[in-house]
Amino acid sequence: MAAEKFIILPYRRNRGNLVSGEMRQASNAASAEKIAAAMADRFVGVAAYAVMVDEETGDMSAPRLLSKHGEVADLLAA
């Protein structure tokens, strides 16, 4: 059974490369966008996504970008 979850990923630079930080969860899309905006001044980039999560395996799929601030990596490439 898959469920939609909302996550925020901050990004920072490490030796010139864009690296994602610790993922945060939000209760809904509006909250995810608000958290991402609030974190934006502390990171080189922040992105808020809606993702489908398989409740049994924890696998994430079908990321949908809700908002982004600054430089962010492609979630599918990560």
N, C-alpha and C positions, 0 to 999 in steps of 0.2 A: 504494500500500500504506500503510495507516494503522497507527500504533503508539501505544500508550498511553505518555504521558510524565507526569512529576510535577513540578509547578512551585510555587514559592513567590513570592508578590507582596507586598512591603511597601508600605504607604501612609503618606503624610505630608500635612500641610496646607500649601497654598500660597495665600495671600490668601483664606483661608476655604474653599477648595475642596479636596476629597480628590483627591490625585494619586498614581498608582502609581509606585513606584521601580523599580529594576533587578530584573528577573526572575531567579530562581535555579532551577536544576534539581536534582532529587534522584533517586536511583536507584530508590526504591520509595516506597510510600504512607507507611509508618511513618517513614522518613527525612524525608519532606516535612513530616509533622506535627511531628516533633522539631525540625527547623530552624525552622519557623514559631514554635513555642513559645519557642525560644531567642532569636529576633529580636523577640519581642513587646514587650519593655520599651524598645526603641529606636525604635519607630514608633507612630503613632496607631492603626495596624491592620496585621495580617499575615494573609494567607490562603494555605492550601495547596490546590492543585487537582490533579485527574487530568484530563488532556485528551487527545483523540485528535489526533495530528499526521500530516498527509499527508507521507510521507517524500520525495516528489518536489517538492512545492510549498512545504512548510513551513507550510501553513495549519493553524491550530488550530481544533478544533470540539468540541462536546459536553463543555464543562467540567463537572466534578463536584466540588463543594466537599467537601474532606476535613476541614478544620478552619479556624476563624477566631478571631482574637484582636482585640478592639477594633473600630474602625470600618473597614469595607471596602466598596468599591464593587461594584456588580453587574458581573461580568466580561463578561456578554453585552451590557451597555449601553456598555461601554468601546470 
